[in-house]
Each structure stands twice: as C-alpha cells, then as structure tokens.
Amino acid sequence: MAYDGKLLARARARLEQRRADNQAQWQRRIEQVYGKVPEIGQIDAALRGQMARLVRLTVSKAPDLERQLAALKEENLDLQVRRAELLVANGWPADYLDEIVSCPKCRDTGVYRGAPCACLEKLYNEELTKELGVLMQRGDESFDRFDLSLYSDQPDPQLGLSPRQTMGMVYDSCRKFAADFPQGAPNLLLQGGPGLGKTYLSACIARAVAAKGCSVCYDSASAALDAFERQKFSRDGEEAEAASARVRRMLSCDLMILDDLGTEMTTPMSVSALYTLLNDRLSNGRRTVISTNLSDGELAKRYTPQICSRIAGEFIHLPFVGRDIRLLKKGL
C-alpha cells in the first residue's frame, strides 16, 4: 500500500499519544502499589539488580558459572512468586504492574518484523477514511436506517416486481458486499435516476467497511478525475503534490467509492484518468463502487469501449428504481 506522508504522520502521532497515555497509566499504577505495599517496590528493585548480576555473570569465566546461574534463576522465581502473592493479597491481579501496551505485537512502536504493524495501518486507514466526510453529510447513514417503505409496493407491469421488491434485493446485495468485504466482495455499479438512494447506500457500505479497519476513499467523479489532471499539469508545486497524494490514495485504498459518474466534463484527459483508475484497481484486486445516473446505453456513448467493457464485465449492476425520495419527503 502506498502511504500518504501527511496521513501517516497523523497516524504515527496518534500511536505515540496512545503509547504515552499507556506509559502514564502504568506509572500511576506503580506509584499506587509502591505507596500501599513498599515491599513490592523493594522486590522490583531486587529484580532489576538481578538483571545486572546476570549480565556480569554471562561475561565472566567463573568455574562454577552454571551453579551461580541456576541459583540466580531460583532466586528470581522466588521473588516473582512473592510479588504476585502480594499483589493478589492486596486486591490487584498478578499482572497489574506489567507494562501497559495497546498492541502486543509491536508494543506500540508501529513496527512489527520490519514492516508497519497492523495497529499503525488501522490508524492510517482511520485518517484516510476521514475523507468520507463529504459522503456522510447526515452522519446517521447505516443499513439499519435504510427505509424500504419509501419505495412503492405496486408491481411494475414490465418487470413484474414492485420498486420495493427490487430495492430490497439491491439493499441485500449492498449489505452482503459490506459484510463479505474484502474477501468475496465484487465491484458494484449503483445505477439509476437521482434521489433513489445511491449515495445513501454508498455511505452505508463505507461505514461498514471502514469499521473493519479497511481504508475507504470517496470522491465525486468530477473531483476524482480532476485530481489526475492537476497532478500532471498544475504549475503550482503544492497543488500538484496534493493532487498526487489524492491520486495515490484513490489507487491504493481498499475501497474506492466513485460517486455520480457522468456528471464530470468529458475530455480526453478525464476519460484517460477514468480508465487508469479503473484498470489499476482491477489489476490489483482492489474493490470499487460506482454510482451513476446513466443507463448502459448512455455509458457506451460517453466512454471508450475499454472502459465500458470493464464496467460491464467486472461490476455487478444494481438497478435503483422508484420515485425521487427527496421529492417524496417534500410531498411533491
């Protein structure tokens, strides 16, 4: 995964703060215990002294080295047993004075076996997912709040299904996508007129996927494709670098949500950027959700055969039907 430097710095700062908080809590426990049971402090001092003795013994050439090491080990075990007994007798668990860490793998350093630890990646993904603020405008988007009663239960003469039945199947598909993510989840094309719930269900998917610690990027098609152009042609160094970071996030995130495809200005550059975005993510097995008001025929007229082929062959098409919910809520 390609990391954005600013987001990674924020994630590291959060991890360092977590580490500092844990250290402060550990120190408070030590002071609490030593103040109530001074003998435990004396035992800990003796244990630290044993470590120094162990170092001296290991570099010595004493003829009875093994005997001294065995005696030191036995003494150490006796002290640890006494320490645990005192802790328990005074109402604390035996491990109460163990160092406090949030991640036992990296011990809150952020590095495990020479690579970024999963705990740091989770914090990075949380920072990355803050980009979803534009999508989650209401703040209460969730699958449990999706209201199928807003869709008519009258059957469509041509389809034989009511909008409510169709949207029920769409809802189930979106919820399954989020539940299965990333294993087994397909790419999704949310397709239908305005005001039918495409953005809302996209937000529901984003929340559920982000809650798993996966990275999620959201952008409108116009803003996303504009970033590709700015990174290539902007003469402002800072603007170009910001656009490049944005493009890297879109290419490398676990889930990309591209909203309102078809509302962007169609230019050779935007079409090329869309192909790059889709092809790169598909080639690397990263999932994408696209929403659009365009029909299959309108997509074919607007985009190249290569793009349409990928959308047709690599995405599950979910039809959004019914009346504009925004108008329904206004009584229109």
C-alpha positions as CSV (number, residue, x, y, z in Angstrom):
1,M,0.0,0.0,0.0
2,A,1.3,3.5,-0.9
3,Y,1.2,5.8,2.1
4,D,0.3,9.4,2.1
5,G,3.1,11.2,4.2
6,K,0.7,13.6,6.0
7,L,-1.8,11.0,6.9
8,L,0.9,8.6,8.0
9,A,2.4,11.3,10.2
10,R,-1.0,11.9,11.8
11,A,-1.4,8.1,12.4
12,R,2.1,7.9,14.0
13,A,1.2,10.9,16.2
14,R,-1.9,9.1,17.4
15,L,0.1,6.0,18.1
16,E,2.7,7.9,20.0
17,Q,0.0,9.6,22.1
18,R,-1.6,6.2,22.8
19,R,1.9,5.0,23.9
20,A,2.4,8.0,26.2
21,D,-1.1,7.5,27.7
22,N,-0.3,3.8,28.4
23,Q,3.1,4.7,30.0
24,A,1.4,7.3,32.2
25,Q,-1.2,4.9,33.4
26,W,1.5,2.3,34.1
27,Q,3.5,4.8,36.1
28,R,0.4,5.7,38.1
29,R,-0.1,2.0,38.9
30,I,3.5,1.7,40.1
31,E,3.2,4.7,42.4
32,Q,-0.1,3.4,43.7
33,V,1.2,-0.1,44.5
34,Y,4.6,1.0,45.9
35,G,2.8,3.5,48.1
36,K,0.5,0.9,49.6
37,V,2.9,-2.1,49.7
38,P,6.5,-0.9,49.9
39,E,7.7,-4.5,49.8
40,I,6.7,-4.8,46.2
41,G,8.9,-1.8,45.3
42,Q,11.8,-3.5,47.1
43,I,11.2,-6.7,45.2
44,D,11.2,-4.8,41.9
45,A,14.5,-3.2,42.8
46,A,15.9,-6.6,43.7
47,L,14.7,-8.0,40.3
48,R,16.4,-5.1,38.5
49,G,19.6,-5.8,40.5
50,Q,19.4,-9.4,39.4
51,M,19.5,-8.3,35.8
52,A,22.7,-6.5,36.3
53,R,24.2,-9.6,38.1
54,L,23.1,-11.8,35.2
55,V,24.9,-9.6,32.7
56,R,28.1,-9.7,34.8
57,L,27.8,-13.5,35.2
58,T,27.4,-14.1,31.4
59,V,30.6,-12.4,30.6
60,S,32.6,-13.9,33.5
61,K,34.6,-17.1,33.3
62,A,33.8,-18.3,36.8
63,P,34.4,-22.1,37.1
64,D,31.0,-22.5,38.8
65,L,29.1,-20.3,36.3
66,E,26.3,-22.8,35.8
67,R,25.7,-23.2,39.5
68,Q,25.6,-19.4,40.0
69,L,23.2,-19.0,37.1
70,A,20.9,-21.7,38.5
71,A,20.9,-20.1,41.9
72,L,20.1,-16.7,40.4
73,K,17.2,-18.2,38.4
74,E,15.8,-19.8,41.5
75,E,16.1,-16.6,43.5
76,N,14.4,-14.7,40.6
77,L,11.4,-17.1,40.6
78,D,11.0,-16.9,44.4
79,L,10.9,-13.1,44.1
80,Q,8.3,-13.2,41.3
81,V,6.1,-15.6,43.3
82,R,6.3,-13.4,46.4
83,R,5.5,-10.3,44.2
84,A,2.4,-12.0,42.7
85,E,1.2,-13.1,46.1
86,L,1.4,-9.6,47.5
87,L,-0.4,-8.1,44.5
88,V,-3.3,-10.6,44.8
89,A,-3.5,-10.3,48.6
90,N,-4.0,-6.6,48.2
91,G,-6.8,-6.8,45.6
92,W,-4.8,-6.4,42.4
93,P,-4.4,-9.0,39.6
94,A,-0.9,-10.7,39.5
95,D,-0.1,-8.9,36.2
96,Y,-1.3,-5.4,37.5
97,L,2.2,-4.0,37.2
98,D,3.0,-5.4,33.7
99,E,3.8,-2.7,31.2
100,I,0.6,-1.5,29.5
101,V,0.6,-1.7,25.7
102,S,-2.3,-1.5,23.3
103,C,-0.7,-3.7,20.7
104,P,1.2,-6.8,22.0
105,K,2.8,-7.4,18.6
106,C,4.8,-4.2,18.2
107,R,4.4,-2.9,21.8
108,D,3.0,0.4,20.4
109,T,6.1,1.1,18.3
110,G,4.2,0.8,15.0
111,V,6.8,-1.6,13.5
112,Y,6.5,-5.4,13.5
113,R,9.0,-7.7,11.8
114,G,10.5,-4.7,9.9
115,A,7.2,-3.6,8.4
116,P,4.3,-1.3,9.5
117,C,2.3,-3.0,12.2
118,A,-1.4,-3.7,11.7
119,C,-2.2,-1.3,14.5
120,L,-0.5,1.6,12.7
121,E,-2.2,0.6,9.4
122,K,-5.6,0.7,11.2
123,L,-4.9,4.2,12.5
124,Y,-3.7,5.3,9.0
125,N,-6.9,3.9,7.5
126,E,-9.0,5.8,10.0
127,E,-7.2,9.0,9.0
128,L,-7.8,8.1,5.3
129,T,-11.5,7.4,6.0
130,K,-12.0,10.9,7.4
131,E,-12.1,11.8,3.7
132,L,-15.6,10.3,3.8
133,G,-16.9,13.5,5.4
134,V,-18.3,14.7,2.1
135,L,-20.2,11.5,1.6
136,M,-21.6,11.2,5.1
137,Q,-23.4,14.5,5.1
138,R,-26.1,13.4,7.5
139,G,-23.9,11.5,9.9
140,D,-26.5,8.7,10.6
141,E,-26.1,6.6,7.5
142,S,-26.5,2.9,8.3
143,F,-28.1,-0.1,6.8
144,D,-30.5,-0.3,9.7
145,R,-31.9,3.1,8.9
146,F,-32.5,2.4,5.2
147,D,-36.3,2.7,4.7
148,L,-37.7,0.4,2.1
149,S,-41.2,1.8,2.8
150,L,-40.2,4.9,0.7
151,Y,-40.4,2.7,-2.4
152,S,-43.8,1.7,-3.9
153,D,-45.1,-1.8,-3.4
154,Q,-47.1,-1.6,-6.6
155,P,-45.7,-4.1,-9.2
156,D,-44.2,-2.7,-12.4
157,P,-46.2,-4.2,-15.3
158,Q,-43.0,-4.6,-17.4
159,L,-40.7,-6.0,-14.7
160,G,-43.3,-7.9,-12.6
161,L,-41.7,-6.6,-9.4
162,S,-42.5,-3.6,-7.3
163,P,-39.8,-0.9,-6.7
164,R,-39.8,-2.1,-3.1
165,Q,-39.0,-5.7,-4.1
166,T,-36.3,-4.5,-6.5
167,M,-34.8,-2.2,-3.9
168,G,-35.0,-4.9,-1.3
169,M,-32.7,-7.0,-3.5
170,V,-30.4,-4.1,-4.1
171,Y,-30.2,-3.4,-0.3
172,D,-29.4,-7.1,0.4
173,S,-26.6,-7.0,-2.2
174,C,-25.1,-3.9,-0.7
175,R,-25.2,-5.2,2.8
176,K,-23.7,-8.5,1.7
177,F,-20.9,-6.6,-0.1
178,A,-20.0,-4.8,3.1
179,A,-20.3,-8.0,5.2
180,D,-18.1,-10.0,2.9
181,F,-15.5,-7.2,2.3
182,P,-12.8,-7.7,1.2
183,Q,-13.0,-11.5,0.6
184,G,-15.6,-12.4,-2.0
185,A,-16.9,-8.8,-2.4
186,P,-17.5,-7.9,-6.1
187,N,-17.3,-4.4,-7.6
188,L,-20.6,-2.6,-7.7
189,L,-22.3,-0.3,-10.2
190,L,-25.2,1.5,-8.5
191,Q,-27.3,2.7,-11.4
192,G,-30.5,4.7,-11.6
193,G,-32.1,8.2,-11.5
194,P,-31.4,10.9,-9.0
195,G,-32.8,10.7,-5.5
196,L,-33.2,6.9,-5.3
197,G,-30.7,6.2,-2.5
198,K,-27.4,5.5,-4.4
199,T,-25.4,7.9,-2.3
200,Y,-27.0,6.8,0.9
201,L,-26.3,3.1,0.4
202,S,-22.8,4.0,-0.7
203,A,-22.3,5.7,2.7
204,C,-23.8,2.7,4.4
205,I,-21.2,0.5,2.7
206,A,-18.4,2.9,3.5
207,R,-19.3,3.0,7.2
208,A,-19.4,-0.8,7.5
209,V,-16.2,-1.4,5.6
210,A,-14.3,1.4,7.4
211,A,-15.5,-0.1,10.7
212,K,-13.4,-3.2,9.8
213,G,-10.3,-1.1,9.7
214,C,-10.2,-1.1,5.9
215,S,-9.3,2.2,4.0
216,V,-12.1,3.8,2.1
217,C,-11.9,6.8,-0.3
218,Y,-14.9,8.7,-1.6
219,D,-15.0,11.3,-4.3
220,S,-17.3,12.6,-6.9
221,A,-16.3,11.6,-10.4
222,S,-15.6,15.2,-11.4
223,A,-13.3,15.8,-8.4
224,A,-11.5,12.5,-8.6
225,L,-10.7,12.8,-12.3
226,D,-9.7,16.4,-11.8
227,A,-7.1,15.3,-9.4
228,F,-5.4,13.2,-12.1
229,E,-5.3,16.3,-14.4
230,R,-3.9,18.6,-11.6
231,Q,-1.1,16.2,-10.7
232,K,0.0,16.2,-14.3
233,F,-0.5,19.8,-15.4
234,S,-0.6,22.0,-12.4
235,R,2.2,24.6,-12.2
236,D,1.7,25.1,-8.5
237,G,4.0,22.7,-6.7
238,E,1.9,22.3,-3.6
239,E,-1.3,21.8,-5.6
240,A,0.4,19.2,-7.8
241,E,1.7,17.3,-4.7
242,A,-1.7,17.4,-3.0
243,A,-3.3,16.1,-6.2
244,S,-0.6,13.3,-6.4
245,A,-1.3,12.3,-2.8
246,R,-5.0,12.2,-3.6
247,V,-4.5,10.0,-6.6
248,R,-2.2,7.7,-4.7
249,R,-5.0,7.3,-2.1
250,M,-7.6,6.5,-4.7
251,L,-5.4,3.9,-6.4
252,S,-4.2,2.2,-3.2
253,C,-7.2,2.3,-0.8
254,D,-9.1,-0.9,0.0
255,L,-12.4,0.5,-1.3
256,M,-12.9,3.4,-3.7
257,I,-16.4,4.9,-4.0
258,L,-16.7,7.0,-7.2
259,D,-20.0,9.0,-7.0
260,D,-22.0,10.5,-9.8
261,L,-20.1,9.1,-12.8
262,G,-21.2,11.0,-15.8
263,T,-21.5,14.4,-14.2
264,E,-17.9,15.3,-14.9
265,M,-16.9,17.2,-18.1
266,T,-15.9,14.6,-20.7
267,T,-12.5,15.3,-22.1
268,P,-9.7,13.0,-23.4
269,M,-7.9,13.6,-20.1
270,S,-10.9,12.7,-17.9
271,V,-11.6,9.6,-20.0
272,S,-7.9,8.6,-19.7
273,A,-7.9,9.2,-16.0
274,L,-11.1,7.1,-15.5
275,Y,-9.5,4.2,-17.4
276,T,-6.3,4.5,-15.3
277,L,-8.3,4.5,-12.1
278,L,-10.5,1.5,-13.0
279,N,-7.8,-0.5,-14.7
280,D,-5.2,0.0,-11.9
281,R,-7.7,-1.0,-9.2
282,L,-9.0,-4.0,-11.1
283,S,-5.5,-5.2,-11.9
284,N,-4.5,-5.1,-8.2
285,G,-7.7,-6.7,-7.0
286,R,-9.0,-3.6,-5.2
287,R,-12.7,-3.1,-4.9
288,T,-14.6,-0.2,-6.4
289,V,-18.2,1.1,-6.1
290,I,-19.5,3.4,-8.8
291,S,-22.8,5.3,-8.7
292,T,-24.3,6.9,-11.9
293,N,-27.5,8.3,-13.3
294,L,-26.5,7.0,-16.7
295,S,-28.0,3.9,-18.4
296,D,-25.8,1.3,-20.1
297,G,-26.5,2.9,-23.4
298,E,-25.6,6.4,-22.2
299,L,-22.4,5.0,-20.6
300,A,-21.5,3.4,-24.0
301,K,-22.0,6.8,-25.8
302,R,-19.9,8.7,-23.3
303,Y,-16.9,6.4,-22.6
304,T,-14.5,4.2,-24.6
305,P,-15.2,0.6,-25.3
306,Q,-12.3,-0.3,-23.0
307,I,-13.9,1.4,-20.0
308,C,-17.4,0.1,-20.8
309,S,-16.0,-3.4,-21.2
310,R,-14.5,-3.3,-17.7
311,I,-17.7,-1.9,-16.2
312,A,-19.8,-4.5,-17.9
313,G,-17.5,-7.4,-17.1
314,E,-16.1,-6.6,-13.7
315,F,-19.0,-4.9,-11.9
316,I,-22.3,-6.2,-10.5
317,H,-25.0,-3.9,-11.8
318,L,-27.6,-2.9,-9.2
319,P,-30.7,-1.1,-10.6
320,F,-32.1,1.7,-8.4
321,V,-35.8,2.3,-9.2
322,G,-38.8,4.2,-7.8
323,R,-39.6,7.9,-7.3
324,D,-37.2,10.6,-6.2
325,I,-37.1,10.2,-2.4
326,R,-36.2,13.8,-1.8
327,L,-39.4,14.9,-3.7
328,L,-41.5,12.3,-1.9
329,K,-40.3,13.7,1.5
330,K,-41.4,17.1,0.4
331,G,-44.8,15.8,-0.6
332,L,-44.3,16.5,-4.3
